[in-house]
């Protein structure tokens, strides 16, 4: 094991057990395996995040924005405000999502908030500096494939541990506070967005925007749940913390308590 990796392994072990000064070969090997899992997971999530941002920006600039179609959530609110005020969508996406990011810090924790802020800032920057060609003017194709690419971007960022739309954070917060479902809250928010689109633009535009939203939501469901099959196991034990650490650190699997 090279000195640099040995140093990282020892440092990671000491974070969990600061009293230990010397380590056995087994502890070093176990620490190296855990570190390798952490590094691989980090780069895997980073790649998915970058691909997700690119897909979302492509769906917006090549399909939805040229045809003035909306999506739901915070992105749809920013798109609506951009069309009404002629302000830059990249700036509005940041402004609209800032309150949700702040809320996410208290609801979902620091790590999630940092990832989400990175993703939303990346999307904003991508929209500002990247040019994509307009693919088609056919309204049905625009709504279906614009929603598909936007949903693909959202789904990939969710798999990497963040969200591309801040209203999902609000929905989680309100579901915990009032006992409602996340889906019901998102549905209510999107009704307001699409009703505004019908009022300010046209009913036809609102209907196509609903198709865009449905296409995006189905794509999100497919990417999160449809690519892989999962087997869930329920474990009831007084030593839940030790089991959790073993599943995460030694098996490299996810766990929910």
C-alpha positions as a printed Julia matrix, in Angstrom:
257×3 Matrix{Float64}:
   0.0    0.0     0.0
   1.47   3.37   -1.0
   2.26   5.91    1.7
  -0.42   8.34    0.54
  -3.21   5.74    0.66
  -1.88   4.39    3.94
  -2.04   7.89    5.39
  -5.66   8.34    4.23
  -6.64   4.93    5.61
  -5.09   5.61    9.01
  -6.7    9.04    9.15
 -10.12   7.61    8.34
  -9.73   4.91   11.02
  -8.68   7.45   13.65
 -11.83   9.47   13.01
 -13.82   6.55   14.4
 -11.33   5.47   17.09
  -9.06   8.3    18.2
  -7.59   6.36   21.11
  -5.9    3.77   18.89
  -2.28   4.55   17.96
  -1.25   1.38   16.17
  -3.27  -0.7    13.72
  -3.18  -4.34   12.72
  -2.97  -5.56    9.13
  -6.66  -6.5     9.31
  -7.66  -3.0    10.44
  -5.63  -1.42    7.64
  -7.1   -3.76    5.04
 -10.61  -3.09    6.29
  -9.95   0.65    6.35
  -8.59   0.54    2.8
 -11.7   -1.29    1.59
 -13.98   1.26    3.24
 -11.97   4.11    1.77
 -12.12   2.54   -1.69
 -15.91   2.22   -1.43
 -16.15   5.86   -0.37
 -13.98   7.1    -3.26
 -15.81   5.0    -5.85
 -19.18   6.16   -4.55
 -18.06   9.79   -4.64
 -16.92   9.68   -8.27
 -19.96   7.63   -9.3
 -22.26  10.23   -7.78
 -20.24  13.07   -9.32
 -20.52  11.55  -12.8
 -24.26  10.98  -12.4
 -24.65  14.56  -11.19
 -22.82  16.03  -14.19
 -24.78  13.88  -16.64
 -28.0   14.83  -14.87
 -27.24  18.57  -15.1
 -26.4   18.2   -18.8
 -29.62  16.29  -19.52
 -31.76  18.84  -17.7
 -30.08  21.79  -19.45
 -30.47  20.06  -22.82
 -34.16  19.39  -22.22
 -34.77  22.99  -21.24
 -32.79  24.78  -23.94
 -33.42  22.42  -26.87
 -37.1   21.71  -26.27
 -38.99  23.64  -23.6
 -37.62  27.18  -23.59
 -37.82  27.86  -27.36
 -41.46  26.76  -27.33
 -42.39  28.44  -24.01
 -43.47  25.23  -22.31
 -43.26  24.88  -18.54
 -42.46  22.11  -16.12
 -43.72  21.79  -12.57
 -42.02  22.72   -9.3
 -39.41  25.38   -8.72
 -38.08  25.01  -12.26
 -41.56  25.7   -13.63
 -41.95  28.73  -11.36
 -38.61  30.1   -12.57
 -39.58  29.46  -16.21
 -42.92  31.23  -15.69
 -41.25  34.26  -14.07
 -38.61  34.34  -16.81
 -41.26  34.52  -19.53
 -43.25  37.18  -17.66
 -40.32  39.41  -16.68
 -37.71  38.61  -19.38
 -35.15  37.99  -16.64
 -32.51  35.32  -17.14
 -33.77  31.84  -16.33
 -30.36  30.86  -14.93
 -30.59  33.66  -12.35
 -34.22  32.95  -11.49
 -33.54  29.25  -10.91
 -31.03  30.23   -8.23
 -33.3   32.86   -6.66
 -36.37  30.61   -6.56
 -34.45  27.68   -5.06
 -32.51  29.59   -2.38
 -35.32  29.44    0.23
 -35.73  25.71   -0.37
 -31.99  25.13   -0.02
 -31.98  26.97    3.32
 -34.97  24.91    4.44
 -33.16  21.74    3.35
 -30.33  22.43    5.79
 -32.66  22.07    8.77
 -34.81  19.31    7.28
 -32.35  17.0     5.51
 -28.92  17.94    6.83
 -25.71  19.63    5.76
 -24.43  17.03    3.29
 -27.68  16.89    1.34
 -27.92  20.69    1.27
 -24.38  21.1    -0.08
 -25.02  18.55   -2.84
 -28.33  20.16   -3.77
 -26.79  23.64   -3.85
 -24.02  22.32   -6.12
 -26.53  20.68   -8.47
 -28.82  23.72   -8.74
 -25.84  26.07   -9.21
 -24.49  23.72  -11.88
 -27.8   23.77  -13.74
 -27.92  27.56  -13.52
 -24.37  27.85  -14.84
 -25.08  25.31  -17.59
 -28.08  27.29  -18.79
 -26.05  30.51  -18.75
 -22.96  29.35  -20.66
 -24.02  26.35  -22.73
 -25.75  26.52  -26.09
 -27.89  23.65  -27.38
 -29.62  23.52  -30.77
 -33.39  23.63  -31.01
 -34.46  20.12  -32.0
 -38.07  20.47  -33.15
 -41.09  22.75  -33.21
 -43.63  19.94  -32.99
 -45.49  20.67  -29.77
 -46.16  17.07  -28.82
 -42.53  16.02  -29.41
 -41.35  19.06  -27.46
 -43.54  18.26  -24.46
 -42.69  14.54  -24.43
 -38.95  14.68  -25.07
 -38.4   17.92  -23.2
 -39.98  16.26  -20.17
 -37.97  13.1   -20.8
 -34.58  14.82  -20.72
 -35.54  17.05  -17.8
 -36.82  14.02  -15.9
 -33.64  12.12  -16.7
 -31.63  14.96  -15.21
 -33.77  15.05  -12.08
 -33.64  11.27  -11.66
 -29.87  11.06  -12.01
 -29.3   13.82   -9.47
 -31.67  12.11   -7.03
 -29.68   8.89   -7.39
 -26.54  10.86   -6.57
 -28.04  12.12   -3.31
 -29.42  15.56   -4.21
 -32.45  17.18   -5.83
 -32.67  19.46   -8.84
 -35.93  21.05   -7.74
 -36.32  22.74   -4.36
 -40.06  22.14   -4.05
 -39.3   18.52   -3.2
 -37.59  19.76   -0.02
 -40.66  21.82    0.82
 -42.87  18.78    0.22
 -40.76  16.65    2.59
 -40.91  19.36    5.26
 -44.67  19.82    4.99
 -45.33  16.07    4.93
 -43.46  15.72    8.23
 -45.16  18.73    9.78
 -48.76  18.14    8.68
 -48.82  14.41    7.96
 -49.71  14.79    4.28
 -48.02  12.84    1.49
 -45.18  14.29   -0.57
 -47.07  13.54   -3.77
 -50.13  15.5    -2.64
 -48.05  18.57   -1.81
 -46.18  18.48   -5.12
 -49.49  18.02   -6.91
 -50.9   21.13   -5.22
 -47.84  23.22   -6.13
 -47.98  22.09   -9.74
 -51.68  22.9   -10.0
 -50.8   26.5    -9.13
 -47.98  26.56  -11.72
 -50.12  25.16  -14.55
 -53.1   27.33  -13.63
 -50.81  30.36  -13.87
 -49.6   29.16  -17.27
 -53.2   28.9   -18.46
 -53.99  32.38  -17.14
 -50.93  34.23  -18.45
 -50.41  32.33  -21.71
 -53.1   29.94  -22.93
 -54.94  26.78  -21.93
 -53.17  24.97  -24.76
 -49.77  25.93  -23.36
 -50.83  24.74  -19.91
 -52.04  21.4   -21.3
 -48.76  20.79  -23.12
 -46.91  21.75  -19.95
 -48.89  19.1   -18.06
 -47.75  16.53  -20.65
 -44.19  17.74  -20.07
 -44.59  17.26  -16.32
 -46.07  13.77  -16.72
 -43.26  12.75  -19.08
 -40.66  14.08  -16.65
 -42.23  12.38  -13.61
 -42.45   9.01  -15.35
 -38.81   9.3   -16.45
 -37.79  10.1   -12.88
 -39.65   7.03  -11.62
 -37.99   4.83  -14.24
 -34.46   6.04  -13.5
 -34.84   5.8    -9.72
 -36.78   2.54   -9.53
 -36.7    0.88  -12.94
 -33.04   0.49  -13.83
 -32.16  -1.79  -10.96
 -34.11  -4.26   -8.87
 -33.72  -4.03   -5.12
 -34.32  -6.55   -2.39
 -35.35  -4.99    0.9
 -34.75  -6.73    4.21
 -36.27  -5.62    7.52
 -34.02  -6.23   10.54
 -35.26  -5.76   14.09
 -32.44  -5.7    16.65
 -31.24  -3.9    19.78
 -27.84  -3.54   18.09
 -29.18  -1.49   15.19
 -26.24   0.93   15.16
 -23.63  -1.85   14.84
 -25.67  -3.5    12.08
 -26.01  -0.19   10.26
 -22.24   0.42   10.32
 -21.55  -3.12    9.12
 -23.99  -2.83    6.2
 -22.6    0.55    5.1
 -18.88   0.1     5.78
 -18.33  -3.59    5.1
 -21.05  -4.45    2.59
 -21.19  -1.06    0.85
 -25.01  -1.1     0.83
 -27.66   1.41    1.75
 -29.72   1.29    4.91
 -32.72   3.15    6.3
 -33.44   3.26   10.03
